[in-house]
Amino acid sequence: MILKNYEVGGFCAMVAGPAEQRRAVIHRLAELDQPLVVFQASVDGEKPDVCSVRQDDRGGGRLIGDHLLARRASELLMVVPGQDWPAIENRAAGISDSIAAAGGEARLTMLRAKSESFADVQAAVASYLDQHPLPDAVIGANDPIAIAAMLLLNDRGVSVPGQVRVVGFNGFDAHLYSRPHLTTVLSPAYALGERAGQAMLDRLRDGHFARRDHLLPVVFEQGFTT
């Protein structure tokens, strides 16, 4: 690994890909014997000198599920990118938690787009709609995915939220451009960076991580798409 050729005080890493590959990458980084802060992933079983900083994506998924189920949405379509991310996996798990807690009558269908680009998302959603009835709700793995899906629905004359409810995730500036204003979950992105930086500085000062796992809360923001 090329990182072994550099002198550094520690690493911060955000790792994507299938779960097994992510674990392998994190393990290899931990084997470099440098302090390691990992974003958005569990570090169970790794060395003590590894710390996780993440947001409560699973809790955010439960908030979305509870919100949609309270509005009697029973057919939920979640659009995710081709690249695997732990945060997105946890969001889907949270929605499934919500469905199970409500009795399990609703159904969550996962739709994988080639990528999270506008064109790929719209192509995936268009193909799905050509072969299936309208879902009660479309959940974007993030806000741009949700907006791309919503615009396709609009182009097909589907009313949002009248016929299909749409929800995103992250609450970054992109969601402010959508009309109707997108329902989403607000991510504490800046706070995640602050927490990771402080954790690393404290580790370099004290010689150990005081906490192995930092879980920051998310906030549900209802717009006009649900």
N, CA, C and O of each residue as an XYZ file, in Angstrom:
904
protein
N       0.846     -1.190      0.000
C       0.000      0.000      0.000
C       0.884      1.244      0.000
O       1.812      1.340      0.804
N       0.614      2.184     -0.879
C       1.474      3.346     -1.076
C       1.584      4.206      0.175
O       2.582      4.904      0.356
N       0.571      4.166      1.046
C       0.604      4.995      2.242
C       1.770      4.641      3.151
O       2.170      5.463      3.975
N       2.318      3.456      3.027
C       3.436      3.058      3.880
C       4.695      3.846      3.545
O       5.660      3.818      4.308
N       4.699      4.539      2.428
C       5.881      5.290      2.021
C       5.897      6.708      2.581
O       6.834      7.462      2.317
N       4.892      7.079      3.339
C       4.805      8.442      3.836
C       4.821      8.449      5.364
O       4.325      7.529      6.013
N       5.398      9.504      5.914
C       5.384      9.681      7.362
C       4.198     10.567      7.724
O       4.149     11.736      7.342
N       3.257     10.015      8.451
C       2.062     10.752      8.841
C       1.788     10.497     10.318
O       2.273      9.529     10.904
N       0.995     11.395     10.903
C       0.639     11.222     12.307
C      -0.583     10.357     12.512
O      -0.810      9.843     13.608
N      -1.376     10.191     11.462
C      -2.597      9.403     11.562
C      -3.370      9.475     10.266
O      -3.017     10.232      9.361
N      -4.428      8.685     10.178
C      -5.253      8.631      8.976
C      -6.709      8.903      9.327
O      -7.184      8.531     10.400
N      -7.408      9.561      8.404
C      -8.868      9.616      8.412
C      -9.330      9.009      7.093
O      -8.816      9.373      6.035
N     -10.282      8.101      7.138
C     -10.677      7.382      5.929
C     -12.191      7.238      5.847
O     -12.870      7.016      6.849
N     -12.704      7.372      4.617
C     -14.095      7.049      4.308
C     -14.053      5.997      3.211
O     -13.586      6.270      2.105
N     -14.531      4.812      3.504
C     -14.333      3.656      2.631
C     -15.668      3.192      2.063
O     -16.634      2.990      2.800
N     -15.710      3.026      0.730
C     -16.891      2.516      0.043
C     -16.590      1.139     -0.521
O     -15.459      0.658     -0.458
N     -17.630      0.509     -1.077
C     -17.483     -0.810     -1.679
C     -18.241     -1.861     -0.896
O     -18.821     -1.553      0.145
N     -18.249     -3.098     -1.373
C     -18.918     -4.183     -0.644
C     -18.387     -4.312      0.780
O     -17.228     -3.994      1.049
N     -19.230     -4.775      1.679
C     -18.887     -4.803      3.105
C     -17.582     -5.532      3.379
O     -16.768     -5.067      4.175
N     -17.377     -6.667      2.728
C     -16.163     -7.441      2.970
C     -14.923     -6.671      2.522
O     -13.892     -6.711      3.195
N     -15.014     -5.978      1.401
C     -13.886     -5.177      0.928
C     -13.620     -4.002      1.861
O     -12.467     -3.657      2.120
N     -14.681     -3.394      2.362
C     -14.502     -2.280      3.297
C     -13.770     -2.747      4.544
O     -12.843     -2.087      5.013
N     -14.189     -3.888      5.076
C     -13.528     -4.408      6.275
C     -12.054     -4.697      6.005
O     -11.201     -4.456      6.858
N     -11.763     -5.213      4.819
C     -10.375     -5.531      4.480
C      -9.528     -4.269      4.387
O      -8.388     -4.253      4.852
N     -10.076     -3.209      3.789
C      -9.334     -1.950      3.667
C      -9.085     -1.349      5.045
O      -7.971     -0.923      5.347
N     -10.122     -1.314      5.881
C      -9.960     -0.759      7.227
C      -8.935     -1.568      8.010
O      -8.118     -1.001      8.735
N      -8.974     -2.884      7.869
C      -8.011     -3.731      8.575
C      -6.587     -3.439      8.102
O      -5.665     -3.384      8.915
N      -6.404     -3.254      6.806
C      -5.063     -2.959      6.283
C      -4.566     -1.609      6.797
O      -3.394     -1.467      7.146
N      -5.455     -0.624      6.843
C      -5.058      0.673      7.388
C      -4.702      0.550      8.863
O      -3.736      1.159      9.322
N      -5.476     -0.234      9.607
C      -5.189     -0.419     11.030
C      -3.844     -1.102     11.235
O      -3.166     -0.849     12.231
N      -3.456     -1.961     10.306
C      -2.189     -2.682     10.416
C      -0.978     -1.776     10.199
O       0.153     -2.195     10.448
N      -1.194     -0.545      9.741
C      -0.078      0.386      9.558
C       0.407      0.962     10.883
O       1.409      1.676     10.928
N      -0.317      0.645     11.971
C       0.073      1.094     13.316
C       0.137      2.607     13.431
O       1.047      3.163     14.044
N      -0.843      3.258     12.831
C      -1.049      4.692     12.983
C      -2.476      4.907     13.471
O      -3.353      4.102     13.160
N      -2.731      5.972     14.229
C      -4.107      6.256     14.632
C      -5.006      6.368     13.403
O      -4.626      6.972     12.401
N      -6.184      5.791     13.487
C      -7.094      5.761     12.342
C      -8.494      6.174     12.771
O      -9.068      5.598     13.695
N      -9.038      7.177     12.091
C     -10.436      7.572     12.262
C     -11.180      7.183     10.992
O     -10.804      7.593      9.894
N     -12.223      6.402     11.145
C     -13.018      5.936     10.010
C     -14.386      6.602     10.058
O     -15.056      6.590     11.090
N     -14.795      7.184      8.934
C     -16.114      7.801      8.842
C     -17.163      6.773      8.425
O     -16.925      5.945      7.545
N     -18.313      6.838      9.063
C     -19.524      6.159      8.625
C     -19.413      4.639      8.577
O     -20.100      3.999      7.780
N     -18.582      4.065      9.396
C     -18.452      2.604      9.406
C     -18.148      2.120     10.812
O     -17.498      2.814     11.593
N     -18.620      0.934     11.124
C     -18.305      0.312     12.403
C     -16.878     -0.216     12.386
O     -16.396     -0.683     11.354
N     -16.203     -0.141     13.529
C     -14.823     -0.639     13.624
C     -14.734     -1.748     14.672
O     -13.679     -1.959     15.270
N     -15.832     -2.446     14.888
C     -15.834     -3.558     15.840
C     -14.780     -4.584     15.445
O     -14.671     -4.964     14.279
N     -14.013     -5.023     16.423
C     -13.020     -6.051     16.178
C     -11.673     -5.544     15.724
O     -10.725     -6.322     15.618
N     -11.565     -4.243     15.451
C     -10.279     -3.697     15.036
C      -9.431     -3.341     16.261
O      -9.889     -3.437     17.400
N      -8.206     -2.935     16.006
C      -7.282     -2.579     17.076
C      -7.816     -1.390     17.878
O      -8.646     -0.633     17.374
N      -7.351     -1.215     19.126
C      -7.813     -0.094     19.945
C      -7.490      1.267     19.341
O      -8.121      2.262     19.698
N      -6.517      1.328     18.432
C      -6.117      2.611     17.869
C      -6.936      2.982     16.638
O      -6.460      3.702     15.761
N      -8.167      2.487     16.580
C      -9.092      2.800     15.491
C     -10.373      3.353     16.102
O     -10.907      2.803     17.065
N     -10.852      4.443     15.529
C     -12.026      5.143     16.052
C     -13.010      5.379     14.908
O     -12.598      5.648     13.780
N     -14.290      5.281     15.192
C     -15.330      5.521     14.197
C     -16.084      6.806     14.514
O     -16.429      7.068     15.666
N     -16.335      7.606     13.478
C     -17.179      8.799     13.594
C     -18.275      8.670     12.539
O     -17.987      8.612     11.344
N     -19.515      8.624     12.979
C     -20.605      8.373     12.038
C     -21.877      9.067     12.495
O     -22.011      9.462     13.653
N     -22.802      9.205     11.567
C     -24.105      9.743     11.911
C     -25.095      8.589     12.022
O     -24.831      7.480     11.558
N     -26.223      8.865     12.637
C     -27.198      7.806     12.893
C     -28.053      7.569     11.648
O     -29.230      7.930     11.615
N     -27.452      6.960     10.630
C     -28.174      6.701      9.388
C     -29.319      5.722      9.591
O     -30.381      5.875      8.987
N     -29.116      4.729     10.428
C     -30.198      3.766     10.674
C     -31.377      4.454     11.352
O     -32.534      4.202     11.017
N     -31.069      5.323     12.309
C     -32.133      6.092     12.940
C     -32.834      6.995     11.944
O     -34.053      7.157     12.003
N     -32.071      7.591     11.021
C     -32.673      8.411      9.977
C     -33.589      7.602      9.084
O     -34.654      8.075      8.688
N     -33.180      6.380      8.764
C     -34.044      5.504      7.982
C     -35.339      5.195      8.706
O     -36.403      5.143      8.089
N     -35.256      4.990     10.008
C     -36.480      4.736     10.787
C     -37.404      5.951     10.764
O     -38.623      5.804     10.677
N     -36.827      7.150     10.843
C     -37.647      8.362     10.772
C     -38.386      8.443      9.441
O     -39.566      8.793      9.400
N     -37.691      8.120      8.359
C     -38.329      8.128      7.037
C     -39.436      7.084      6.979
O     -40.550      7.370      6.541
N     -39.123      5.877      7.422
C     -40.126      4.821      7.397
C     -41.355      5.172      8.211
O     -42.481      4.993      7.747
N     -41.151      5.667      9.417
C     -42.283      6.035     10.275
C     -43.133      7.118      9.619
O     -44.362      7.066      9.669
N     -42.473      8.097      9.004
C     -43.180      9.205      8.358
C     -44.044      8.695      7.207
O     -45.208      9.077      7.087
N     -43.483      7.842      6.373
C     -44.230      7.348      5.213
C     -45.337      6.385      5.619
O     -46.434      6.432      5.063
N     -45.062      5.520      6.575
C     -46.086      4.570      7.012
C     -47.253      5.286      7.680
O     -48.400      4.854      7.562
N     -46.963      6.380      8.382
C     -48.035      7.160      9.002
C     -48.948      7.775      7.948
O     -50.095      8.111      8.240
N     -48.447      7.922      6.729
C     -49.228      8.444      5.609
C     -49.748      7.328      4.716
O     -50.145      7.560      3.574
N     -49.739      6.129      5.249
C     -50.324      4.943      4.623
C     -49.631      4.551      3.319
O     -50.249      3.955      2.437
N     -48.377      4.879      3.202
C     -47.593      4.383      2.073
C     -47.196      2.943      2.373
O     -46.611      2.665      3.420
N     -47.505      2.039      1.472
C     -47.197      0.625      1.717
C     -46.211      0.045      0.709
O     -45.548     -0.951      0.998
N     -46.108      0.653     -0.464
C     -45.136      0.216     -1.472
C     -44.040      1.272     -1.557
O     -44.238      2.343     -2.130
N     -42.886      0.958     -0.981
C     -41.786      1.913     -0.908
C     -40.680      1.480     -1.862
O     -40.258      0.324     -1.855
N     -40.220      2.411     -2.676
C     -39.131      2.151     -3.619
C     -37.929      2.989     -3.207
O     -38.011      4.217     -3.187
N     -36.817      2.343     -2.880
C     -35.600      3.064     -2.512
C     -34.596      2.956     -3.643
O     -34.236      1.856     -4.063
N     -34.146      4.104     -4.134
C     -33.204      4.154     -5.248
C     -31.807      4.391     -4.686
O     -31.566      5.378     -3.991
N     -30.894      3.480     -4.992
C     -29.533      3.545     -4.456
C     -28.541      3.502     -5.614
O     -28.867      2.990     -6.685
N     -27.327      4.035     -5.412
C     -26.319      3.995     -6.473
C     -25.658      2.626     -6.571
O     -25.789      1.796     -5.671
N     -24.947      2.400     -7.669
C     -24.250      1.137     -7.851
C     -23.156      0.902     -6.831
O     -22.885     -0.239     -6.457
N     -22.523      1.980     -6.375
C     -21.472      1.873     -5.367
C     -22.077      1.617     -3.997
O     -23.015      2.304     -3.591
N     -21.550      0.637     -3.288
C     -22.024      0.344     -1.932
C     -21.406      1.320     -0.937
O     -20.206      1.594     -0.973
N     -22.256      1.840     -0.044
C     -21.808      2.719      1.039
C     -22.432      2.244      2.343
O     -23.613      1.897      2.362
N     -21.671      2.219      3.430
C     -22.255      1.779      4.704
C     -23.407      2.665      5.155
O     -24.374      2.173      5.736
N     -23.317      3.964      4.895
C     -24.384      4.870      5.309
C     -25.699      4.507      4.631
O     -26.748      4.487      5.274
N     -25.644      4.221      3.333
C     -26.861      3.889      2.592
C     -27.417      2.550      3.053
O     -28.632      2.390      3.168
N     -26.551      1.601      3.315
C     -27.006      0.305      3.832
C     -27.742      0.488      5.159
O     -28.759     -0.161      5.401
N     -27.230      1.365      6.013
C     -27.877      1.600      7.304
C     -29.199      2.337      7.146
O     -30.134      2.091      7.907
N     -29.293      3.240      6.168
C     -30.567      3.922      5.922
C     -31.640      2.918      5.507
O     -32.771      2.967      5.990
N     -31.272      2.014      4.612
C     -32.218      0.981      4.182
C     -32.604      0.080      5.355
O     -33.768     -0.299      5.492
N     -31.637     -0.260      6.194
C     -31.928     -1.099      7.358
C     -32.889     -0.405      8.310
O     -33.762     -1.049      8.893
N     -32.735      0.904      8.472
C     -33.638      1.649      9.337
C     -35.063      1.659      8.817
O     -36.011      1.538      9.593
N     -35.220      1.802      7.505
C     -36.561      1.741      6.912
C     -37.169      0.364      7.147
O     -38.348      0.249      7.480
N     -36.369     -0.671      6.974
C     -36.850     -2.036      7.232
C     -37.233     -2.215      8.697
O     -38.214     -2.893      9.003
N     -36.466     -1.614      9.602
C     -36.816     -1.651     11.031
C     -38.201     -1.060     11.255
O     -39.016     -1.618     11.990
N     -38.457      0.078     10.610
C     -39.736      0.761     10.773
C     -40.885     -0.094     10.255
O     -41.935     -0.192     10.890
N     -40.676     -0.713      9.097
C     -41.708     -1.584      8.526
C     -41.989     -2.755      9.462
O     -43.147     -3.096      9.702
N     -40.934     -3.368      9.989
C     -41.104     -4.506     10.893
C     -41.845     -4.098     12.159
O     -42.709     -4.828     12.643
N     -41.501     -2.923     12.694
C     -42.143     -2.457     13.922
C     -43.625     -2.169     13.712
O     -44.419     -2.246     14.650
N     -43.993     -1.838     12.476
C     -45.393     -1.533     12.165
C     -46.192     -2.772     11.783
O     -47.373     -2.668     11.450
N     -45.570     -3.929     11.826
C     -46.284     -5.159     11.520
C     -45.857     -5.848     10.250
O     -46.297     -6.963      9.968
N     -44.998     -5.198      9.471
C     -44.420     -5.842      8.302
C     -45.298     -5.910      7.077
O     -44.985     -6.654      6.148
N     -46.402     -5.151      7.036
C     -47.289     -5.228      5.875
C     -46.773     -4.411      4.696
O     -47.038     -4.762      3.546
N     -46.052     -3.344      4.952
C     -45.480     -2.542      3.863
C     -44.303     -3.291      3.251
O     -43.761     -4.221      3.849
N     -43.919     -2.870      2.051
C     -42.823     -3.543      1.349
C     -41.816     -2.514      0.848
O     -42.183     -1.490      0.273
N     -40.542     -2.809      1.078
C     -39.452     -1.964      0.589
C     -38.766     -2.672     -0.568
O     -38.269     -3.788     -0.412
N     -38.740     -2.025     -1.729
C     -38.052     -2.548     -2.910
C     -36.813     -1.706     -3.159
O     -36.884     -0.477     -3.181
N     -35.684     -2.363     -3.346
C     -34.434     -1.668     -3.619
C     -34.206     -1.615     -5.126
O     -34.268     -2.640     -5.805
N     -33.944     -0.424     -5.643
C     -33.654     -0.221     -7.060
C     -32.251      0.346     -7.175
O     -31.975      1.439     -6.679
N     -31.370     -0.388     -7.822
C     -29.974      0.024     -7.940
C     -29.739      0.687     -9.293
O     -29.916      0.061    -10.338
N     -29.340      1.956     -9.269
C     -28.941      2.662    -10.482
C     -27.470      2.375    -10.762
O     -26.717      2.017     -9.856
N     -27.065      2.533    -12.017
C     -25.673      2.279    -12.375
C     -24.741      3.167    -11.561
O     -23.685      2.717    -11.115
N     -25.122      4.414    -11.367
C     -24.371      5.357    -10.538
C     -25.379      6.325     -9.949
O     -26.583      6.163    -10.151
N     -24.911      7.324     -9.227
C     -25.834      8.320     -8.700
C     -25.928      9.542     -9.597
O     -26.424     10.580     -9.159
N     -25.469      9.452    -10.835
C     -25.608     10.562    -11.773
C     -27.081     10.753    -12.128
O     -27.882      9.823    -12.029
N     -27.420     11.954    -12.535
C     -28.797     12.297    -12.895
C     -29.324     11.343    -13.966
O     -30.425     10.807    -13.842
N     -28.526     11.136    -15.021
C     -28.966     10.298    -16.140
C     -29.163      8.849    -15.718
O     -30.149      8.219    -16.101
N     -28.235      8.319    -14.934
C     -28.345      6.918    -14.523
C     -29.524      6.694    -13.585
O     -30.206      5.672    -13.673
N     -29.765      7.640    -12.695
C     -30.910      7.508    -11.788
C     -32.211      7.545    -12.577
O     -33.098      6.718    -12.365
N     -32.323      8.506    -13.487
C     -33.562      8.602    -14.257
C     -33.772      7.371    -15.137
O     -34.902      6.914    -15.311
N     -32.691      6.839    -15.688
C     -32.813      5.634    -16.512
C     -33.313      4.455    -15.683
O     -34.172      3.696    -16.132
N     -32.779      4.303    -14.479
C     -33.198      3.193    -13.620
C     -34.655      3.335    -13.201
O     -35.413      2.365    -13.228
N     -35.045      4.546    -12.816
C     -36.425      4.764    -12.377
C     -37.385      4.602    -13.552
O     -38.461      4.025    -13.394
N     -37.009      5.102    -14.721
C     -37.861      4.961    -15.906
C     -38.082      3.492    -16.240
O     -39.204      3.076    -16.532
N     -37.017      2.714    -16.196
C     -37.140      1.283    -16.483
C     -38.057      0.598    -15.473
O     -38.870     -0.250    -15.840
N     -37.924      0.967    -14.212
C     -38.783      0.380    -13.183
C     -40.246      0.737    -13.433
O     -41.118     -0.131    -13.376
N     -40.515      2.011    -13.709
C     -41.896      2.450    -13.894
C     -42.525      1.838    -15.138
O     -43.739      1.643    -15.194
N     -41.704      1.536    -16.128
C     -42.223      0.900    -17.343
C     -42.702     -0.522    -17.084
O     -43.476     -1.071    -17.868
N     -42.246     -1.117    -15.993
C     -42.542     -2.528    -15.731
C     -43.374     -2.772    -14.477
O     -43.799     -3.899    -14.224
N     -43.608     -1.715    -13.686
C     -44.311     -1.892    -12.414
C     -45.325     -0.766    -12.210
O     -45.199      0.300    -12.812
N     -46.321     -0.998    -11.368
C     -47.223      0.085    -10.980
C     -46.465      1.158    -10.195
O     -45.371      0.912     -9.687
N     -47.055      2.338    -10.104
C     -46.441      3.405     -9.314
C     -46.293      2.967     -7.858
O     -47.228      2.399     -7.293
N     -45.144      3.217     -7.244
C     -45.025      2.983     -5.798
C     -45.755      4.089     -5.041
O     -46.095      5.125     -5.612
N     -45.988      3.862     -3.778
C     -46.581      4.918     -2.951
C     -45.555      5.984     -2.602
O     -45.905      7.145     -2.390
N     -44.289      5.588     -2.542
C     -43.231      6.537     -2.178
C     -41.921      6.118     -2.826
O     -41.635      4.932     -2.988
N     -41.132      7.124     -3.193
C     -39.772      6.913     -3.678
C     -38.821      7.532     -2.666
O     -38.969      8.696     -2.295
N     -37.851      6.753     -2.224
C     -36.857      7.216     -1.261
C     -35.514      7.257     -1.965
O     -35.023      6.229     -2.432
N     -34.920      8.428     -2.043
C     -33.586      8.536     -2.614
C     -32.543      8.261     -1.551
O     -32.672      8.719     -0.416
N     -31.509      7.515     -1.911
C     -30.419      7.276     -0.961
C     -29.773      8.577     -0.537
O     -29.196      8.665      0.547
N     -29.868      9.595     -1.391
C     -29.453     10.954     -1.038
C     -30.372     11.929     -1.761
O     -31.233     11.517     -2.537
N     -30.192     13.212     -1.509
C     -31.086     14.209     -2.093
C     -31.012     14.285     -3.616
O     -32.062     14.313     -4.258
N     -29.812     14.319     -4.233
C     -29.779     14.377     -5.699
C     -30.497     13.201     -6.358
O     -31.156     13.377     -7.383
N     -30.378     12.007     -5.782
C     -31.095     10.852     -6.331
C     -32.600     11.066     -6.217
O     -33.340     10.795     -7.163
N     -33.054     11.549     -5.069
C     -34.481     11.799     -4.877
C     -34.991     12.851     -5.853
O     -36.081     12.704     -6.407
N     -34.218     13.906     -6.068
C     -34.646     14.976     -6.970
C     -34.696     14.482     -8.410
O     -35.625     14.814     -9.146
N     -33.703     13.688     -8.823
C     -33.721     13.133    -10.181
C     -34.959     12.268    -10.392
O     -35.599     12.336    -11.441
N     -35.294     11.458     -9.397
C     -36.489     10.617     -9.496
C     -37.751     11.468     -9.543
O     -38.663     11.183    -10.319
N     -37.810     12.507     -8.720
C     -38.990     13.364     -8.684
C     -39.197     14.086    -10.012
O     -40.329     14.213    -10.477
N     -38.115     14.558    -10.624
C     -38.241     15.248    -11.905
C     -38.731     14.299    -12.992
O     -39.496     14.702    -13.868
N     -38.298     13.050    -12.941
C     -38.810     12.076    -13.907
C     -40.304     11.848    -13.700
O     -41.066     11.777    -14.664
N     -40.713     11.735    -12.454
C     -42.138     11.589    -12.168
C     -42.914     12.785    -12.702
O     -43.976     12.626    -13.303
N     -42.383     13.979    -12.480
C     -43.043     15.183    -12.985
C     -43.165     15.144    -14.502
O     -44.212     15.481    -15.055
N     -42.091     14.732    -15.172
C     -42.105     14.666    -16.635
C     -43.152     13.680    -17.150
O     -43.662     13.829    -18.261
N     -43.463     12.684    -16.345
C     -44.464     11.682    -16.741
C     -45.869     12.051    -16.273
O     -46.805     11.263    -16.410
N     -46.004     13.241    -15.728
C     -47.308     13.693    -15.298
C     -47.775     13.108    -13.982
O     -48.965     13.138    -13.670
N     -46.834     12.572    -13.203
C     -47.174     11.989    -11.901
C     -47.092     13.078    -10.837
O     -46.075     13.763    -10.726
N     -48.134     13.236    -10.072
C     -48.186     14.281     -9.052
C     -47.385     13.886     -7.814
O     -47.537     12.788     -7.278
N     -46.525     14.812     -7.371
C     -45.760     14.651     -6.129
C     -46.178     15.778     -5.192
O     -45.977     16.944     -5.531
N     -46.745     15.482     -4.040
C     -46.898     14.158     -3.401
C     -48.259     13.500     -3.620
O     -48.562     12.486     -2.992
N     -49.084     14.068     -4.508
C     -50.439     13.555     -4.657
C     -50.516     12.079     -4.975
O     -51.296     11.344     -4.368
N     -49.690     11.635     -5.948
C     -49.696     10.219     -6.325
C     -48.518      9.440     -5.738
O     -48.665      8.286     -5.336
N     -47.374     10.068     -5.694
C     -46.169      9.427     -5.159
C     -45.464     10.403     -4.230
O     -45.221     11.553     -4.598
N     -45.140      9.952     -3.046
C     -44.370     10.767     -2.108
C     -42.878     10.540     -2.373
O     -42.469      9.448     -2.766
N     -42.071     11.586     -2.152
C     -40.631     11.496     -2.426
C     -39.854     12.017     -1.220
O     -40.171     13.072     -0.670
N     -38.829     11.258     -0.819
C     -37.985     11.630      0.321
C     -36.522     11.487     -0.079
O     -36.155     10.560     -0.801
N     -35.694     12.406      0.392
C     -34.252     12.316      0.174
C     -33.509     12.065      1.475
O     -34.093     11.647      2.475
N     -32.222     12.328      1.440
C     -31.394     12.166      2.638
C     -30.142     13.020      2.480
O     -29.539     13.058      1.407
N     -29.763     13.689      3.528
C     -28.538     14.479      3.736
C     -28.826     15.942      4.010
O     -28.188     16.538      4.877
N     -29.784     16.544      3.284
C     -30.107     17.938      3.560
C     -29.023     18.916      3.175
O     -28.941     20.002      3.749
N     -28.180     18.553      2.206
C     -27.190     19.500      1.705
C     -27.893     20.526      0.816
O     -29.093     20.415      0.567
N     -27.147     21.524      0.338
C     -27.765     22.635     -0.379
C     -28.580     22.209     -1.591
O     -29.529     22.901     -1.960
N     -28.237     21.092     -2.219
C     -28.946     20.666     -3.431
C     -30.447     20.548     -3.201
O     -31.233     20.835     -4.103
N     -30.852     20.131     -2.013
C     -32.282     19.910     -1.796
C     -33.064     21.211     -1.755
O     -34.286     21.202     -1.907
N     -32.377     22.333     -1.550
C     -33.058     23.621     -1.496
C     -33.547     24.070     -2.863
O     -34.406     24.947     -2.956
N     -33.010     23.479     -3.924
C     -33.385     23.866     -5.281
C     -34.617     23.118     -5.785
O     -35.158     23.467     -6.834
N     -35.063     22.112     -5.069
C     -36.184     21.310     -5.560
C     -37.507     22.021     -5.298
O     -37.668     22.730     -4.305
N     -38.434     21.812     -6.203
C     -39.787     22.299     -6.042
C     -40.747     21.189     -6.438
O     -40.705     20.736     -7.582
N     -41.609     20.733     -5.539
C     -41.798     21.208     -4.174
C     -40.542     20.985     -3.318
O     -39.664     20.191     -3.656
N     -40.497     21.709     -2.209
C     -39.362     21.573     -1.298
C     -39.290     20.136     -0.789
O     -40.281     19.588     -0.305
N     -38.107     19.533     -0.904
C     -37.932     18.104     -0.649
C     -37.956     17.770      0.839
O     -37.297     18.430      1.643
N     -38.715     16.748      1.195
C     -38.614     16.152      2.528
C     -37.311     15.362      2.604
O     -36.992     14.595      1.696
N     -36.559     15.550      3.685
C     -35.244     14.920      3.764
C     -34.841     14.704      5.220
O     -35.587     15.038      6.141
N     -33.676     14.152      5.406
C     -33.066     13.995      6.729
C     -31.766     14.780      6.718
O     -30.935     14.598      5.829
N     -31.588     15.643      7.692
C     -30.422     16.529      7.732
C     -29.231     15.825      8.366
O     -29.303     15.342      9.495
N     -28.144     15.779      7.623
C     -26.910     15.165      8.110
C     -26.027     16.211      8.784
O     -25.918     17.328      8.277
N     -25.394     15.887      9.909
C     -24.485     16.820     10.581
C     -23.080     16.748      9.975
O     -22.115     16.436     10.673
N     -22.972     17.037      8.678
C     -21.713     16.794      7.965
C     -20.546     17.577      8.567
O     -19.470     17.020      8.783
N     -20.757     18.858      8.835
C     -19.672     19.673      9.388
C     -19.277     19.161     10.770
O     -18.095     19.082     11.104
N     -20.285     18.817     11.563
C     -20.005     18.317     12.911
C     -19.241     16.997     12.871
O     -18.424     16.732     13.752
N     -19.496     16.167     11.858
C     -18.741     14.922     11.720
C     -17.262     15.211     11.519
O     -16.405     14.577     12.135
N     -16.969     16.183     10.644
C     -15.573     16.548     10.422
C     -14.930     17.120     11.671
O     -13.792     16.790     12.004
N     -15.674     17.988     12.367
C     -15.155     18.554     13.617
C     -14.861     17.457     14.643
O     -13.811     17.455     15.285
N     -15.806     16.526     14.784
C     -15.638     15.468     15.776
C     -14.436     14.586     15.428
O     -13.670     14.195     16.309
N     -14.278     14.280     14.148
C     -13.143     13.453     13.729
C     -11.824     14.163     13.986
O     -10.872     13.563     14.485
N     -11.772     15.461     13.638
C     -10.548     16.217     13.865
C     -10.191     16.295     15.335
O      -9.027     16.142     15.706
N     -11.201     16.537     16.183
C     -10.935     16.632     17.616
C     -10.518     15.287     18.192
O      -9.639     15.215     19.050
N     -11.157     14.216     17.712
C     -10.787     12.877     18.190
C      -9.338     12.558     17.858
O      -8.619     11.988     18.678
N      -8.911     12.927     16.652
C      -7.532     12.659     16.256
C      -6.554     13.518     17.054
O      -5.513     13.027     17.491
N      -6.879     14.792     17.246
C      -5.993     15.665     18.023
C      -5.863     15.161     19.459
O      -4.767     15.143     20.020
N      -6.983     14.755     20.049
C      -6.940     14.224     21.414
C      -6.116     12.941     21.479
O      -5.381     12.717     22.441
N      -6.244     12.104     20.454
C      -5.461     10.863     20.413
C      -3.966     11.152     20.319
O      -3.168     10.495     20.987
N      -3.581     12.122     19.500
C      -2.165     12.455     19.350
C      -1.603     13.054     20.637
O      -0.420     12.899     20.942
N      -2.457     13.733     21.378
C      -2.026     14.334     22.643
C      -1.960     13.308     23.769
O      -1.014     13.301     24.556
N      -2.974     12.439     23.841
C      -3.107     11.540     24.988
C      -2.534     10.144     24.757
O      -2.291      9.405     25.711
N      -2.319      9.786     23.497
C      -1.779      8.461     23.204
C      -2.814      7.368     23.033
O      -2.460      6.212     22.800
N      -4.107      7.718     23.147
C      -5.162      6.727     22.944
C      -6.461      7.464     22.624
O      -6.615      8.642     22.946
N      -7.388      6.756     21.989
C      -8.719      7.310     21.753
C      -9.554      7.139     23.014
O      -9.691      6.029     23.529
N     -10.110      8.234     23.506
C     -10.962      8.151     24.690
C     -12.257      7.395     24.388
O     -12.805      6.719     25.259
N     -12.744      7.513     23.144
C     -13.948      6.802     22.710
C     -13.659      6.118     21.386
O     -12.979      6.674     20.524
N     -14.179      4.910     21.229
C     -13.976      4.167     19.984
C     -15.054      4.468     18.956
O     -14.856      4.233     17.764
N     -16.194      4.984     19.403
C     -17.318      5.188     18.491
C     -18.037      6.483     18.836
O     -18.420      6.706     19.985
N     -18.215      7.326     17.839
C     -18.948      8.580     17.997
C     -20.145      8.528     17.052
O     -19.969      8.440     15.837
N     -21.348      8.581     17.594
C     -22.571      8.513     16.795
C     -23.325      9.826     16.945
O     -23.798     10.153     18.033
N     -23.437     10.579     15.856
C     -24.097     11.876     15.885
C     -25.533     11.753     15.381
O     -25.802     10.981     14.461
N     -26.457     12.507     15.979
C     -27.867     12.397     15.581
C     -28.146     13.092     14.253
O     -27.407     13.982     13.831
N     -29.223     12.667     13.608
C     -29.725     13.316     12.402
C     -31.081     13.929     12.728
O     -31.673     13.628     13.765
N     -31.571     14.791     11.837
C     -32.832     15.502     12.076
C     -33.735     15.341     10.857
O     -33.305     15.577      9.728
N     -34.970     14.944     11.081
C     -35.942     14.818      9.991
C     -36.498     16.190      9.651
O     -36.889     16.944     10.543
N     -36.537     16.519      8.362
C     -37.083     17.802      7.912
C     -38.191     17.542      6.900
O     -37.928     17.102      5.781
N     -39.412     17.812      7.292
C     -40.528     17.600      6.376
C     -40.648     18.768      5.416
O     -40.739     19.924      5.830
N     -40.647     18.452      4.133
C     -40.879     19.453      3.103
C     -42.296     19.325      2.576
O     -43.239     19.093      3.331
N     -42.431     19.482      1.247
C     -43.762     19.428      0.636
C     -43.876     18.296     -0.384
O     -44.757     18.308     -1.244
N     -42.968     17.314     -0.278
C     -43.012     16.188     -1.216
C     -43.590     14.925     -0.584
O     -43.640     13.875     -1.223
N     -44.027     15.028      0.674
C     -44.637     13.868      1.327
C     -45.986     14.217      1.941
O     -46.638     13.355      2.530
